[in-house]
Amino acid sequence: MFSGPGRVIATVTFDFDADGRITAIHNVANPDKLQAVADGTAHDLGTQ
């Protein structure tokens, strides 16, 4: 997560394969999509 004064600027997440290698990098910088991060909203993703 990248943040500035009082706001979240962007998040970066990674997908990994079974060997632990990065297979994808996801960057989100859309303020509407980042609002849940800024608010601290938690989502149950279930068991993987």
Summary of the structure (lengths in Angstrom):
residues: 48
radius of gyration: 13.0
end to end distance: 22.9
largest distance: 37.7
contacts: 73
relative contact order: 0.22
helix: 19%
strand: 42%
